[in-house]
Amino acid sequence: MHKRLFIPGPTEVPAEVLEQQAKPLIGHRPKEFTELYTGIIDKLQKFHSTEQWVTVLTASGTIFMDITGRALVKEKALCCVNGAFSKRCAETIRDCGKEIDILDVDWGYAIKPEMILEKLASGNYDTLSICHNETSTGVRNPIYEIGKAVKKEYPDIMYVIDSVSAMGGDKVEPEKIQCDLIYASTQKAYALPPGLAIGFVSEGALKRAEEVPDRGRYTDIKGIYDYWMKKQQTPSTPNVSLLYALDYQLDRMLKETAEGRYQRHVDMAKWTQDWAKKHFEMFPEPGYESLTVSTIKNTQGKNVGGLNKELAKRYYMISNGYGNLKEKTFRIGHMGEWTVADVQDVCKNIEEIWEL
Ligand SMILES: Cc1ncc(COP(=O)(O)O)c(C=O)c1O
């Protein structure tokens, strides 16, 4: 039987959403597709209260790290690193042949506006990258405050945010964040299967891309935009089946409302944190805990691998700590469609197994 996924993605997808993928295919050049795709773009803009252009690509979220490296960074980026995924973004930009400096913060701690301003003052950066929600540590960086501070002094720096494991649950309103690119993967808080990447792109980012040579093809965000402007379609063949599911899920999300969905994630995070503090400790710096995944310090030295084996018999799955944090921490994912009652249910099972 299927194990319910309380891991930080992929997360549980409602059956009615999964079923959308079984609809007969359509071509991606006729009007029928344009209607589907423009509908999705409208719904995404509505859900995220934005007029920024948004694109949905057939790839996982990592594609936007490559897009950043190939099409947005001109020469040198400041990359904020406080976990495994922000490290991956820094390395990707470097591997695209651009210079990077790393603002390194210990795992478990957040990146603050003043740390970034200090670094920006000392170097000649054209891009800033940060991870909204470090899935490896459960730390949520203050992206709104950072945007306000950085854009006031450095309006021309491209502010790029990996919101892969937050957007769709945590609140993301691009104009208020003042970001130039913010992106996510569908298998996280949007509660869809993996395979699509969603990115909001500012006018400034499109202008920047024009100035950056060798953008490739799949990673040419300007080319993707030009095709959208001409045809309201994607330049290469998209995963139409997943787009059906996204279209359907966006209707469900709009019905819940962005505020309602955000509040449900706040409630799940708060309840999980209180539960964690009763038995263990939270891993992230206080005040910077993720809304979509709670990383809990294993202060009782319990066997996390063993727990997951027992949970599997009850058809649940949580996550061990990431990398070096394995067994030292464990992670409960509460993103997408889960409710406080669902999280209470999995925690009750943990209590029984571990005799807490
Ligand atoms: C914060 C963060 N960034 C990037 C990624 C990579 O996303 P994908 O596997 O969808 O490319 C992940 C995946 O877990 C993530 O959690």
The ligand as an SDF file (V2000), in Angstrom:
LIG
                    3D

 16 16  0  0  0  0  0  0  0  0999 V2000
   15.4450   24.2930   -1.8850 C   0  0  0  0  0  0  0  0  0  0  0  0
   15.5810   23.3810   -3.0470 C   0  0  0  0  0  0  0  0  0  0  0  0
   16.1470   23.8430   -4.1700 N   0  0  0  0  0  0  0  0  0  0  0  0
   16.3000   23.0790   -5.2600 C   0  0  0  0  0  0  0  0  0  0  0  0
   15.8890   21.7710   -5.2660 C   0  0  0  0  0  0  0  0  0  0  0  0
   16.0260   20.9530   -6.4880 C   0  0  0  0  0  0  0  0  0  0  0  0
   14.7730   20.8390   -7.0640 O   0  0  0  0  0  0  0  0  0  0  0  0
   14.4730   19.8280   -8.2690 P   0  0  0  0  0  0  0  0  0  0  0  0
   14.8830   18.4710   -7.7740 O   0  0  0  0  0  0  0  0  0  0  0  0
   12.9890   19.9720   -8.4610 O   0  0  0  0  0  0  0  0  0  0  0  0
   15.2680   20.2880   -9.4210 O   0  0  0  0  0  0  0  0  0  0  0  0
   15.3040   21.2160   -4.1280 C   0  0  0  0  0  0  0  0  0  0  0  0
   14.8780   19.8190   -4.0770 C   0  0  0  0  0  0  0  0  0  0  0  0
   14.5860   19.2530   -3.0520 O   0  0  0  0  0  0  0  0  0  0  0  0
   15.1250   22.0610   -2.9970 C   0  0  0  0  0  0  0  0  0  0  0  0
   14.5540   21.5930   -1.8860 O   0  0  0  0  0  0  0  0  0  0  0  0
  1  2  1  0
  2  3  1  0
  2 15  2  0
  3  4  2  0
  4  5  1  0
  5  6  1  0
  5 12  2  0
  6  7  1  0
  7  8  1  0
  8  9  2  0
  8 10  1  0
  8 11  1  0
 12 13  1  0
 12 15  1  0
 13 14  2  0
 15 16  1  0
M  END
$$$$
